[in-house]
Amino acid sequence: MLDVADLRTNHLDTYAYFFTKVIQKPEHYPFHIKPAGDYAVAYLMGDYYDSKDTYKTLFDWIDQNHFSTGQYSYKEAVIDELATASVKEYVTKISVQVFRT
C-alpha cells in the first residue's frame, strides 16, 4: 500500500504498508480492511517497480474526471516471478479508491 499523497509527489518507493489477502480477520494482530467502493484501476505490464508512467496516466484520468481519491494505492502482483521468468511479462494491478467531487 502506498500513500496517494506520496505518489502524487513522485515518491513511488515509499510504502506505507505491505498487505496480503486473508480469509479470516487475524486475531491479536493489527489489520486493515480495504474499503468497499469504487476504484480506478490500471494494469502495469513489466517491472513492478517501473510504475511512474502508469501512476501518471491513472492520476491524470482521476483528475480529468473530477474524482478525489482515498488515502492509499494498492499494488498487487497478478503475474510475477512465480508465473514467468521474464520481467517483461509481469502484470501488476494498481487500484486507487475514487469519489465524485
N, C-alpha and C positions, 0 to 999 in steps of 0.2 A: 504494500500500500504506500502510495506516495502522496504527499500533501499537495493539493492543487495550487496553493499559493507559491510553493517552491517550484513547481513545474512551470508556472507562468513567468518565472524569473530565470528560466533555463537551468535550474538545479535539478537535473534529471537523474542524479545518482544518490539523492538524499532520501533514503527510505524511512518512512515513519514507523512502519511495522511490516513484518512478514506474516503471511497468513496461509492457512490450509483449510480445506473444507472438511467438516466432520459431520457425522450422522447425529450424534447426541451432544448437547452442551456439556463442556468439560466441568467436572465438579472440582472445586477448590483451586481453580486457575482462572485468572482474568481472561476474558474473551470479548470479541467484537462481533456483532451481527451486522452483516452488510444490509443497509436499509432497503426496504422494498421501495419500488418506484420506477421512474423512467430513467434510462441510461443512454447516453450517447456512446456508441461502441465503434472502435476501429480495430482492424487486424493488421498487424505488422508481420511482414514476411522477411526473414533474415535474422540477423543478430539481435537478440533480445535487448542488448544494451544500446543499440543504434536506433533510438526511438525519437530523436529530436524532430525529424520531419513529420512523423506520424502524429506526435503531440501537437505540432504547429497546425497541421491540417484539421485535427479534431477540435482544437480550441478556436480556430478560425470559423469553423462551421457552427460551433456553440455560440460564438459572439454574433455572427451574421444572422442567426436565427433567434437572437434575443433571449437566450437562456441564461440563467445563473447556474452555478454548479454546487454540488455537495463538497465536502471537505477533502475527500480522498479520490484518487485514481487507483483502480485495481488492475494490476498486470498479471495475467495468467498464461502460463505456457500451455499451448494447445498441442503443438508438435515440437519436441525438443530433442536433446541428445539420446533420450531413451527410444525414440522412434526413427531417427535418421542420423547418419554420420556427417551430413553436410549442414553447416550453419546457414547456408543459403536457403535451406528448406524448412528452417524453424518457422513456426507461426505462433504469434503472441496476441492474445485478446486484451485490449485496453478498454476499460469502461469507466465512465465518469457520470455520476448521478446529475441529472439536469432538472431544472424547474423553470416554468414560464415566468418571465419578469413582468 
